[in-house]
Amino acid sequence: MGRRKAVSRIAGERSFVHTLRMKLAGLCCLVLATLNGCDAISPCSSEVRQVARDSGSDRYATTLLRNCGATTAFATVVQVGRAGERESDAEDVFVADAGDAYSFEGDAIWTSVVWTKQGQLSVAYASKARVFKRLASAKGASIRYLESDPMSVPPPG
């Protein structure tokens, strides 16, 4: 009987250890999937609409159309970055959606982004747009904003 009890006890311990290992492995997989999912599977897509480069500097401004799915409006985003940095380090300086403004080309609002001189960015945008973010400076550049409308409405399509 003593040998049977010892074998039974060892088998029980092995089963417990196996179950514990499986639970820990499952927990690790869940944590990794959760952490990785935030960056790897983004619900948003971005389409580049315009890139403007600051002459005499490594700065650039990019205008993007951001789409985060059917339950949200398209957003027009202007980012300022530096050539030596990763794209993900570019800073969102302007974020707006159409609001009551006329939108075109995939729900983008009208914008015009121009470097007027070194370190000075000018962002003109549709006057009836709903603005969520307007930074006065980024990456060592100052930014001016102008509510405006295009000279003529672009043709559809």
C-alpha positions as CSV (number, residue, x, y, z in Angstrom):
1,M,0.0,0.0,0.0
2,G,2.8,2.4,0.7
3,R,4.2,2.3,-2.8
4,R,0.7,2.8,-4.3
5,K,0.1,5.9,-2.2
6,A,3.5,7.3,-3.2
7,V,2.8,6.7,-6.9
8,S,-0.7,8.2,-6.6
9,R,0.7,11.2,-4.7
10,I,3.4,11.8,-7.3
11,A,0.8,11.5,-10.2
12,G,-1.4,14.0,-8.4
13,E,1.5,16.4,-8.0
14,R,2.4,16.1,-11.6
15,S,-1.2,16.7,-12.7
16,F,-1.3,19.8,-10.4
17,V,2.0,21.1,-11.8
18,H,0.8,20.5,-15.4
19,T,-2.5,22.3,-14.8
20,L,-0.7,25.2,-13.1
21,R,1.8,25.4,-16.1
22,M,-1.1,25.4,-18.6
23,K,-2.9,28.2,-16.7
24,L,0.3,30.3,-16.5
25,A,0.9,29.8,-20.2
26,G,-2.6,30.8,-21.0
27,L,-2.3,33.9,-18.8
28,C,1.0,34.9,-20.5
29,C,-0.6,34.4,-24.0
30,L,-3.5,36.6,-23.0
31,V,-1.3,39.4,-21.6
32,L,1.0,39.3,-24.7
33,A,-2.0,39.3,-27.1
34,T,-3.5,42.3,-25.2
35,L,-0.3,44.3,-25.2
36,N,0.6,43.5,-28.8
37,G,-3.0,44.1,-30.1
38,C,-2.9,47.8,-29.2
39,D,-0.1,48.4,-31.7
40,A,-0.3,45.6,-34.2
41,I,-4.0,45.8,-35.0
42,S,-5.0,49.4,-35.0
43,P,-8.6,50.1,-35.8
44,C,-7.5,53.3,-37.6
45,S,-6.0,53.8,-41.1
46,S,-4.3,56.9,-42.3
47,E,-4.0,58.2,-45.9
48,V,-1.4,60.8,-46.7
49,R,-2.9,63.8,-48.5
50,Q,-0.1,66.3,-48.5
51,V,3.6,66.6,-47.4
52,A,5.2,70.0,-47.1
53,R,8.9,70.3,-46.3
54,D,10.5,73.2,-44.3
55,S,13.2,74.6,-46.5
56,G,16.6,74.9,-44.8
57,S,15.4,72.5,-42.0
58,D,14.7,68.8,-41.6
59,R,11.1,69.5,-40.5
60,Y,8.1,68.4,-42.5
61,A,4.3,68.7,-42.2
62,T,2.1,65.9,-43.3
63,T,-1.7,66.1,-43.8
64,L,-3.5,62.8,-43.3
65,L,-7.0,61.6,-43.6
66,R,-7.6,59.3,-40.6
67,N,-10.4,56.7,-40.7
68,C,-11.2,54.9,-37.5
69,G,-14.3,52.9,-38.6
70,A,-17.9,53.3,-39.3
71,T,-18.9,54.7,-35.9
72,T,-16.6,57.7,-36.1
73,A,-16.2,60.6,-38.6
74,F,-13.1,60.9,-40.8
75,A,-10.5,63.2,-39.3
76,T,-8.1,65.5,-41.1
77,V,-4.8,65.5,-39.2
78,V,-1.7,67.7,-39.7
79,Q,1.5,66.3,-38.1
80,V,4.9,67.9,-37.8
81,G,8.0,65.7,-37.7
82,R,11.7,65.7,-38.3
83,A,13.4,63.7,-41.1
84,G,15.7,61.7,-38.7
85,E,12.8,60.6,-36.5
86,R,10.5,57.6,-36.8
87,E,7.1,58.5,-38.4
88,S,5.4,57.5,-35.1
89,D,7.3,60.4,-33.4
90,A,5.6,63.0,-35.6
91,E,3.3,65.2,-33.5
92,D,-0.3,65.8,-34.2
93,V,-0.7,69.6,-34.3
94,F,-4.1,69.9,-35.9
95,V,-7.1,67.5,-35.7
96,A,-10.5,68.3,-37.2
97,D,-13.5,66.6,-38.8
98,A,-16.0,68.1,-41.3
99,G,-18.5,69.3,-38.7
100,D,-20.7,71.6,-40.8
101,A,-17.9,72.2,-43.4
102,Y,-18.1,70.9,-47.0
103,S,-16.0,67.7,-47.2
104,F,-14.6,66.1,-50.3
105,E,-12.2,63.3,-51.4
106,G,-13.2,60.7,-48.8
107,D,-14.6,63.1,-46.2
108,A,-11.4,65.1,-45.9
109,I,-11.9,68.8,-45.0
110,W,-10.2,71.4,-47.2
111,T,-6.8,72.3,-45.9
112,S,-3.7,74.0,-47.2
113,V,-0.4,73.5,-45.3
114,V,2.6,75.7,-46.3
115,W,5.9,76.6,-44.7
116,T,5.9,80.4,-45.1
117,K,9.5,80.7,-43.9
118,Q,11.9,78.5,-42.0
119,G,10.3,77.3,-38.8
120,Q,6.9,79.0,-39.6
121,L,4.0,76.7,-40.6
122,S,0.7,78.1,-41.9
123,V,-2.4,75.8,-41.7
124,A,-5.5,77.1,-43.5
125,Y,-8.6,74.9,-43.1
126,A,-12.3,74.9,-43.8
127,S,-14.1,77.6,-41.8
128,K,-16.9,75.4,-40.6
129,A,-14.7,72.4,-39.6
130,R,-15.0,71.0,-36.1
131,V,-11.5,71.5,-34.6
132,F,-10.4,69.2,-31.8
133,K,-6.7,70.2,-31.6
134,R,-4.6,73.3,-32.6
135,L,-1.1,73.5,-31.2
136,A,0.8,76.8,-31.5
137,S,4.2,75.0,-31.9
138,A,5.8,71.7,-32.4
139,K,9.3,70.3,-33.1
140,G,10.8,73.8,-32.8
141,A,8.4,75.4,-35.3
142,S,5.7,77.9,-34.7
143,I,2.3,77.3,-36.3
144,R,-0.4,79.8,-37.4
145,Y,-3.9,78.9,-38.3
146,L,-6.4,80.5,-40.7
147,E,-10.1,79.6,-41.0
148,S,-10.8,79.9,-44.7
149,D,-12.5,78.1,-47.6
150,P,-11.1,77.1,-51.0
151,M,-11.5,79.6,-53.8
152,S,-13.8,77.1,-55.6
153,V,-15.4,73.9,-54.6
154,P,-13.4,71.0,-56.1
155,P,-15.3,68.8,-58.6
156,P,-16.8,65.6,-57.1
157,G,-14.8,62.4,-57.4
